[in-house]
Amino acid sequence: MTAADTASSRLGRLRSALAESPPLMWSFVYFFCLLSGYYVLRPVRDAMGASSDVEAVFPPAMIGFFADHGISLQEVILQVLSTCSFILILVAQPLYGALVSRFPRRVFMPVLFGFFILCLLGFYLLFDSQVAGRGMAFFLWVTVFNVFSVAVFWSFMADVFSHGEAKKYYGYIGAAGTIGAFTGPLITRALVEKVGLANLMLVSAAFLAACVVCIWRLRRWALQREMKTGRDNESAMGGDVLAGLKLIAKEPLLRWMAALVFLGVGVGQLLYNQQAVIAREAFDTAEARTAFYAGIDIAVNVLTLVVQLFATRWLLSRFGLAPVLLIPMAALLLGFAVLTASPLPIVVGIVQVVTRSNEFSLMKPGRETIYTRVDRQWRYKAGAAIDTAFFRGGELTFSWTYRALAAFGSQVVFGFGLLMAGLMTASAWRLLREEKKLPGGHPTEAHDAPATPVGSAT
């Protein structure tokens, strides 16, 4: 069979899947618009983190405070931003927990996206007026936006699709998101030096408005699945706003998932900080750095799309969770071993592209299939806590770790990364052992799993 025949066959299966599952199309559009909107903004955020213009990033009062204490913010831009991001997430996580505990899905999801759209209109004014400190405000906001918008998307998908459907369709949905993640930086790369940073905020806001329409349309199928399974996914969940963190402390599966995310973000942060040094030295303007980071995002998402179209669905359907976690682990160990031996800028870029691509195309869809087999408290609360507190905690910890290790040279940095990649691989093994204890885990199963896993409480 030729490559053209293979592509035609896969497109045929996609058309069949869309025909047999009407919500799949709206899920496609939702994730495409969500990641398009985010990836229009991501290169701008990364350019702020790699900026050489400290006045554009931090407010004057903050610059003066650090200067009075003998600290140059120019030297620790990413570390300070990561610290502030973590603090903001710690504040936002209980607020998010309160929102999902007290309001039904039909209320909190449109409200969340409406808030994001209003924020983008505010950032349009900040960037258009060149307000000092806009970089820090934008960097922190994009952090919160990315974590909560993606977390709530996958939680919502677990309301719409059964476990069997998730194995069939999540690869396709992920591919739709990847196309959006490819489209976003293309838009940014094409427009940023022509229209400026401010107008990119309006482009992203338009994509998020489309997401609200998709949420409204998908609610119908979520309600139908609720009636079929006897689960109440529409009413407010109630409970403690810190219930997600308590679940993680109690449940071994959630603990290993949190460890995997924490370490995965950590090794990625080592690469990200090294890439920021490269960008700061190579480019003079925010627009040029934005275009550079947009190019990296394009490379990541091209590779991600190829893997999603030709491997993710096949691996999940035929072999289950193990290969989509262990293949990226092998690539990560190899990549950091090469970097430890030869930490050249081009090698840093290649390993970063492969690592991010594996996360988006394999590990994230794989982890999300677990949530289709557990209670929605795990999905909306524990899942959000992992994607917020542990994700940003990994950023904070490893950003400052990079700063400390960089004084000894990049080979020491990447040698430490190799050690962390080994611990990450061990965490993946333990997660797979716990995942096998869940009900409804056979690779070919097409029906819903029970609402809660064995040994857990609702």
C-alpha positions in Angstrom: 0.0 0.0 0.0 1.4 3.4 -1.0 1.6 6.4 1.3 -1.3 8.0 -0.6 -3.4 4.9 -0.1 -2.6 4.9 3.6 -3.6 8.5 4.0 -6.8 7.9 2.0 -7.6 5.0 4.3 -7.1 7.0 7.4 -9.2 9.9 6.1 -11.9 7.4 5.3 -11.8 6.2 8.9 -12.0 9.7 10.1 -15.1 10.4 7.9 -16.7 7.2 9.2 -16.0 8.3 12.8 -17.5 11.7 12.2 -20.6 10.1 10.7 -21.1 7.7 13.6 -20.4 10.3 16.4 -22.0 13.7 15.8 -20.3 15.3 18.9 -16.9 14.4 17.5 -17.2 17.3 14.9 -18.0 19.8 17.6 -15.2 18.5 19.8 -12.9 18.9 16.7 -13.9 22.5 16.3 -13.7 23.2 20.0 -10.2 21.9 20.5 -9.0 23.4 17.2 -10.2 26.9 18.2 -8.9 26.5 21.8 -5.4 25.6 20.8 -5.4 28.1 17.8 -6.3 30.8 20.3 -3.6 29.7 22.8 -0.9 29.3 20.2 -1.5 32.7 18.8 -0.5 33.9 22.3 2.2 31.4 23.3 5.0 32.9 21.2 4.2 36.3 22.6 4.5 34.9 26.1 7.7 33.1 25.4 9.2 36.3 23.8 8.3 38.2 27.0 10.2 35.5 29.1 13.2 35.8 26.9 13.1 39.6 26.6 16.2 41.8 27.1 14.0 44.8 27.8 13.3 44.4 31.6 11.1 47.6 31.6 8.6 46.0 29.2 8.4 42.9 31.3 8.2 44.2 34.9 6.5 47.2 36.4 8.8 50.1 37.5 8.1 49.6 41.2 9.1 46.0 41.1 12.4 46.8 39.2 13.1 49.5 41.8 12.4 47.1 44.7 14.8 44.5 43.4 17.5 47.1 42.5 17.3 48.4 46.1 18.2 44.9 47.3 21.1 44.5 44.8 19.3 42.1 42.4 19.1 42.7 38.7 15.9 41.3 37.3 17.5 41.1 33.9 19.4 38.0 35.2 16.4 36.1 36.6 13.5 37.0 34.4 12.3 33.5 33.8 12.9 32.4 37.4 10.9 35.3 38.8 8.1 34.8 36.3 7.9 31.1 37.2 7.8 31.9 40.9 4.9 34.4 40.3 3.1 31.9 38.1 3.2 29.3 40.8 1.9 31.7 43.5 -0.9 32.7 41.1 -1.8 29.1 40.4 -2.0 28.4 44.2 -4.5 31.3 44.5 -6.4 30.4 41.4 -6.8 26.6 42.1 -9.1 27.1 45.2 -11.1 29.6 43.2 -11.5 27.1 40.4 -12.4 24.4 42.9 -15.1 26.7 44.3 -16.4 27.4 40.9 -16.8 23.7 39.9 -18.1 22.8 43.3 -20.9 25.4 43.5 -22.0 25.9 39.9 -23.2 23.4 37.2 -21.2 22.9 34.1 -23.6 24.9 31.9 -22.7 27.9 34.1 -19.0 27.7 35.0 -17.6 26.8 31.5 -19.1 29.7 29.6 -18.3 32.0 32.5 -14.7 30.8 32.4 -14.3 31.5 28.7 -16.1 34.8 28.9 -13.6 35.9 31.5 -10.7 34.9 29.3 -12.1 36.9 26.4 -12.5 40.0 28.5 -8.9 39.6 29.7 -7.7 39.5 26.1 -9.5 42.8 25.3 -7.8 44.3 28.3 -4.4 43.1 27.1 -5.1 44.6 23.7 -5.2 48.0 25.4 -2.1 47.3 27.5 0.0 46.3 24.5 -1.4 49.0 22.2 -0.5 51.6 24.8 2.9 50.1 25.6 2.2 50.0 29.3 5.2 49.2 31.4 5.1 45.8 33.0 2.7 44.4 30.4 5.0 41.4 29.8 4.7 40.0 33.3 1.0 40.5 33.5 0.6 38.7 30.1 3.0 35.9 31.0 1.1 35.1 34.2 -2.3 35.3 32.6 -1.4 33.0 29.7 -0.2 30.5 32.3 -3.5 30.5 34.1 -5.5 30.5 30.8 -3.6 27.5 29.4 -3.8 25.3 32.5 -7.5 25.8 33.2 -8.8 25.9 29.7 -7.1 22.7 28.6 -7.9 21.0 31.9 -11.6 21.8 31.6 -11.7 20.8 28.0 -10.5 17.2 28.6 -12.8 16.9 31.7 -15.7 17.9 29.5 -14.7 15.4 26.9 -14.9 12.7 29.6 -18.5 13.8 30.2 -19.3 13.5 26.4 -17.5 10.3 25.5 -17.4 6.8 27.1 -14.1 5.0 27.8 -14.4 3.0 24.6 -15.2 6.0 22.5 -12.3 7.9 24.1 -9.9 5.2 22.8 -11.4 5.5 19.4 -11.8 9.3 19.2 -9.2 11.0 21.5 -6.4 10.6 18.9 -8.6 12.4 16.3 -9.6 15.1 18.8 -5.9 15.5 19.7 -5.1 15.8 16.0 -7.7 18.6 15.6 -6.0 20.4 18.5 -2.7 19.9 16.9 -3.9 21.4 13.6 -5.0 24.4 15.7 -1.7 24.5 17.5 -0.1 24.6 14.1 -2.4 27.2 12.8 -1.9 29.6 15.7 1.8 30.1 15.4 1.5 30.3 11.6 -0.9 33.3 12.2 1.5 34.8 14.7 4.5 34.4 12.5 2.7 35.8 9.5 1.2 38.8 11.3 3.3 39.8 14.3 5.8 42.1 12.5 3.0 43.6 10.3 0.2 44.3 12.8 2.1 44.2 16.1 1.5 42.3 19.3 -1.7 44.1 20.4 -3.8 42.9 17.5 -2.9 39.3 18.1 -5.0 39.5 21.3 -8.1 40.2 19.2 -7.4 37.2 16.9 -7.2 34.9 20.0 -10.4 36.4 21.5 -12.3 35.5 18.3 -11.1 31.8 18.6 -12.3 31.7 22.2 -15.7 33.0 21.3 -16.1 30.1 18.9 -15.2 27.8 21.8 -18.2 29.1 23.7 -20.5 28.1 20.8 -19.0 24.6 20.8 -19.5 24.2 24.6 -23.2 25.0 24.2 -23.7 22.5 21.3 -21.7 19.7 23.1 -23.8 20.0 26.3 -26.6 18.1 24.5 -24.5 14.9 24.1 -23.1 15.2 27.6 -26.6 15.2 29.0 -27.6 12.2 26.8 -24.6 10.2 28.2 -25.5 11.3 31.7 -29.0 9.8 31.2 -27.6 6.6 29.7 -25.1 6.0 32.5 -27.0 7.3 35.4 -24.3 9.8 36.3 -25.1 13.4 37.3 -22.5 15.4 35.4 -24.6 18.6 35.0 -25.3 19.7 38.5 -22.8 21.3 40.8 -20.4 18.8 42.4 -20.3 20.3 45.8 -17.5 19.3 48.2 -14.3 21.0 49.5 -12.5 23.4 47.2 -9.3 21.6 48.1 -10.8 18.1 47.4 -8.5 17.7 44.3 -5.4 17.9 46.4 -6.9 15.6 49.1 -7.7 13.0 46.4 -4.2 13.1 45.1 -2.8 12.5 48.6 -5.2 9.6 49.1 -5.2 7.7 45.8 -1.9 6.0 44.6 -2.9 6.3 40.9 -3.3 10.1 41.2 -0.1 10.4 43.2 1.9 8.7 40.4 0.2 10.8 37.7 1.1 13.9 39.7 4.7 12.7 39.9 4.8 12.0 36.2 3.5 15.5 35.4 5.8 17.2 37.9 8.9 15.6 36.5 7.8 15.9 32.9 7.4 19.6 33.3 10.7 19.8 35.1 12.8 18.3 32.4 11.0 20.4 29.9 11.8 23.5 32.0 15.5 22.7 31.8 15.2 22.8 28.0 13.0 25.9 28.0 15.4 27.9 30.1 18.3 27.0 27.9 16.3 27.9 24.8 15.5 31.3 26.4 19.2 32.0 26.8 19.7 31.2 23.1 16.8 33.4 22.0 17.9 36.4 24.2 21.4 36.3 22.7 20.3 35.9 19.1 17.4 38.4 18.7 17.1 42.1 19.6 13.3 42.7 19.4 10.2 41.2 20.9 8.7 40.7 17.5 11.8 38.8 16.3 11.8 36.6 19.3 8.1 36.0 18.9 8.6 34.9 15.3 11.5 32.6 16.5 9.3 30.9 19.1 6.4 30.6 16.6 8.8 28.7 14.4 9.6 26.3 17.2 5.9 25.8 17.9 5.3 25.0 14.2 8.0 22.3 14.2 6.6 20.8 17.4 3.0 20.7 16.1 3.9 19.3 12.7 5.7 16.4 14.4 2.8 16.0 16.8 0.2 15.9 14.0 2.1 13.2 12.2 2.3 11.0 15.3 -1.4 11.6 16.2 -2.6 10.8 12.7 -0.5 7.6 12.3 0.3 6.3 15.8 -1.8 7.5 18.7 -5.1 6.0 18.0 -3.5 2.7 16.8 -1.4 2.4 19.9 -4.2 3.2 22.3 -6.8 1.0 20.6 -4.5 -2.0 20.2 -2.1 -1.9 23.1 -3.6 0.5 25.7 -1.7 2.9 27.8 1.7 1.4 28.1 3.3 2.3 24.8 2.0 5.9 24.8 3.8 6.4 28.1 7.0 4.3 27.6 7.9 5.3 24.1 8.3 9.0 25.1 10.3 7.9 28.1 12.8 6.1 25.9 13.1 9.2 23.7 13.6 11.4 26.7 16.3 9.3 28.1 18.1 9.2 24.8 17.7 12.9 24.2 19.2 13.9 27.6 22.0 11.4 27.2 22.9 13.1 23.9 22.6 16.5 25.5 24.8 15.5 28.4 27.5 14.5 25.9 27.0 17.4 23.4 24.9 20.3 24.6 24.9 22.3 21.3 22.1 24.8 20.6 20.8 22.8 17.6 20.6 19.6 19.8 18.7 21.6 22.5 16.2 22.6 19.9 15.8 19.1 18.5 15.3 17.5 21.9 12.8 20.2 22.9 10.8 19.7 19.8 10.7 15.9 20.2 9.9 16.1 24.0 7.1 18.6 23.6 5.7 16.6 20.6 5.7 13.4 22.6 3.8 15.1 25.4 1.1 16.4 23.2 0.7 13.4 20.8 1.1 10.5 23.2 1.4 11.2 26.9 -1.4 13.7 27.3 -4.1 11.7 25.3 -3.0 8.6 27.1 -3.3 10.1 30.6 -6.7 11.6 29.7 -8.1 8.1 28.8 -7.7 7.2 32.5 -10.2 10.0 33.5 -13.0 8.4 31.4 -13.0 5.5 33.9 -13.2 7.4 37.2 -15.6 9.7 39.0 -15.9 13.2 37.9 -14.5 14.5 41.2 -11.2 12.9 39.9 -11.6 14.6 36.5 -12.6 18.1 37.4 -10.9 18.4 40.8 -7.9 16.1 41.0 -7.2 16.4 37.3 -7.2 20.2 37.6 -5.0 20.1 40.7 -2.4 18.0 38.8 -2.6 20.3 35.8 -2.2 23.4 38.0 -0.4 23.0 41.3 1.9 20.1 40.2 2.5 21.4 36.7 3.4 24.9 37.9 5.2 23.5 40.9 7.5 21.6 38.5 8.1 24.8 36.5 9.0 26.7 39.6 11.3 24.1 41.1 13.2 23.3 37.9 13.4 26.9 36.7 15.4 27.8 39.9 17.2 24.5 39.7 18.4 25.4 36.2 19.6 28.8 37.5 21.7 27.0 40.2 23.1 24.3 37.9 23.8 26.7 34.9 26.7 28.1 36.9 28.5 24.7 36.5 27.8 24.5 32.7 25.2 23.1 30.5 26.5 19.5 30.7 25.8 19.5 34.4 22.3 20.8 33.7 21.5 18.1 31.2 23.2 15.4 33.4 20.7 16.3 36.1 18.0 16.2 33.5 19.0 12.7 32.6 18.6 11.6 36.2 15.1 13.2 36.4 14.2 11.4 33.2 15.1 8.2 34.9 12.8 9.0 37.8 10.1 10.0 35.4 10.3 6.6 33.7 10.0 4.9 37.1 6.9 7.0 37.8 5.4 5.9 34.4 5.9 2.2 35.3 4.1 2.7 38.7 1.3 4.6 37.0 0.7 1.7 34.6 0.6 -0.7 37.5 -2.1 1.3 39.2 -4.0 1.8 36.0 -4.4 -1.9 35.6 -6.4 -2.0 38.9 -9.1 0.2 37.4 -12.3 -1.5 36.1 -13.0 -1.4 32.4 -9.4 -1.4 31.3 -9.4 -4.0 28.5 -8.1 -2.4 25.3 -11.0 -3.4 23.2 -13.7 -2.4 25.7 -16.4 -0.2 24.2 -18.7 0.4 27.2 -18.5 2.8 30.2 -16.5 1.9 33.2 -18.2 2.2 36.6 -18.3 5.7 38.0 -15.6 5.2 40.6 -12.5 3.0 40.7 -12.1 0.0 43.0 -11.3 1.1 46.5 -12.2 4.8 46.2 -15.0 6.7 47.7 -17.3 9.1 45.9 
